[in-house]
């Protein structure tokens, strides 16, 4: 079988979901050269041929997916190999989570390698430590390995949190929560990298059932009915699982009278109901101090999301202060669309029926309304929804009244999508930070956004020309 890693699978999934991809955007997003992209496409086509599927079409600077797609036919996780790059990613994850030393023998087996391959795993470990400027001997001799890691990584807690959030966004739902386990000929469940990644997280955070906690929080957000982006939801989720078994956070402490009053809030009672289910399933007591801390975090994020000056907002927001929910954001976008419905900027450009999918907080929608207006010039919006509804809209049995999807987010959420339809998706990313997490200036954001808009317009034109 071919040596397939995350890079090949991620690129294939993106092309399969979006139906068409600009080669320059692929090279930029995955930080690969033209030669590396060519090699990657060869591997992908070999894989598709092995699966008895059509090759990717490479035309005029674009890559097109030329197959019918179904969940039964397109299960990729089990074919991903423990390449040295993936092994090193897993080693890095272990190092930033565990107070224990990395066990070469144990992980050689977990990587599906024989005893004779331990030397390769040792080389991987040394390479990761070297990147962190840590001597291998120093690491082996230390009593608490995590303390060494903390000293070497600037802003360790923030860096670890961001790393975990991005990891969960990219891998957790598609590759673990909703992935149907495959078995070998002897009936044993197959091992694959994403499964090992989240098993390590469970072990090091002492979590018994990560999937149960995820589904419990998902149930909470449906009932809570407030607007949070995918990234914000995972920030809260990561905070919770990181501290559930942390005795400094989840502990018995005196609660102030102000916090006691908070416990009377209906939203707090809703959160407590979900946390009690998790507590019972994990057989772990969740103290009121920790519950209230989590609730205050929710309120803080909600306040930030709706911290908009009257100049920038619309009447619809201020007339609905009692229910700051997803529908308000959708109605706001409909207002913008109505205002722009008679504007025509591009000659000979057909504006197709479009499903507008938002993964943005309300304040981000307000701040970035200019780019939303620009996208509306490329589309005929017939419906606005959030990311949580996209899968059902695309893959459900109901008749589809849209011809394309516009997806707008601040996060790399491409891997969270499963599009088994033949409807193309066009992704617009709000880039307010560079790859190092630093805020970008207005000119850089404007230039990047204008470039994305041009690429989307040209990609739509090309797809409609050749479909």
GILINCOR-V906087 format. One line per field, one symbol per residue. ss: DSSP state (2 for helix, 1 for strand, 0 for the rest). phi: phi as a letter, one per 20 degrees, with the letter a starting at -180 (. if undefined). burial: + if it has 9 or more other C-alpha atoms within 8 Angstrom, else -. Layout:
ss: ???
phi: ???
burial: ???
//
This chain:
ss: 00000222222222222201112222222000022222222222222222000000111001110000000000002220000222222222222220000002222222000022222222222222222000022222200022222222000222222222222222222222200000100000100022222222222220000222222222222222000002222222222222200000000000002222220002222222222222222200000222222222222222222000000000222200000002222222222222200000000000011111111002222220222222220011111111222222222000000001111110000222000000011111100010000010022222222222222222222222220
phi: .feddfgffffffffffembbffffffffdlcefffffffffffffffffelcfffedclncddedbedbffecddgfefefffffgffffggffeddeeffeffffgffemdegfegfffffffffffffemdfgffffefecfffffffedglgffffffffgfffffdfffecfdeegdcefeneffebgfffgefffgffemfebffffgffffffffffldecfgffffgfffgfffdgdefedebebfdffffffgfeffffffffgfffffgffelcfdfggfgffffffffffffffdecfggedcggffecfebfdffffffffffffffdfdecddfldeeefceeddccfgfffffdfgfffffffdbdfdbcbdffefgffedfeffedcdbcddcbededgfeecdeedefdddddfddcefenefefffffffffffffffffffgfffffdf
burial: ---++--++++++++++++++++--++---------+--++-+++++++----+++-----+++++--+-------++-++++--+++-++++++++++----+--+++---+---++--++-+++++++-+-+-+--+----+++-+++-++--+--+++--+++++++++++++------+------+-+++++++-+++-++-+-+---++-++--++----+++++++++++++-++++++----++-------++-++----+++++-+++++++-+---++-++++-++-++--++--+--+----++-++--+---+++-+++++++-++--+-----------+++++++++++++++------++++++++++-++++--++-+++------+++++++++-++-+++-++--++++++++++++-----+----+--++--++-+++-+-+-+----
//
